[in-house]
């Protein structure tokens, strides 16, 4: 049950953080929030399937739970290792690609960090920050790069921690799945 609750905790955290981002106006991209909420709902559904399978001692549900949890572990472990392995230069390249490919994230960043442009701001461009009116804006890249390393290490560490609880869940599910149901009639097996 501990593994089911950790998976439910992760799913509720994802849903809560997405709702918090929208509620406080930090994120206006509904595509990003929609993906985060969808992943949270998916993980919650998987945790409920595992919990029902364990309570009913349903071997098929436990098997599907085990397989899906193994796939979630592989993806989460890979992403966590990638977050922890990025150096400053790779982080900078990744941030610049993200900046150039998303307009809504760019607008959110400029508005929340009070900066304009990524490395250089051209006067003929538009900007969502308050400093745009005074034309004394700093570029956004140094501000973003200051926090990106810390955020990537934090996200990678949390993801790594929960990925190990998931592999523990796969192992426990495998062990529990192969046990006989204690509520079953023992004379029925004879």
Helices and strands as residue ranges (DSSP letters): H 2-23, H 30-56, H 59-85, H 88-101, H 103-113, G 130-132, H 140-177, G 186-189
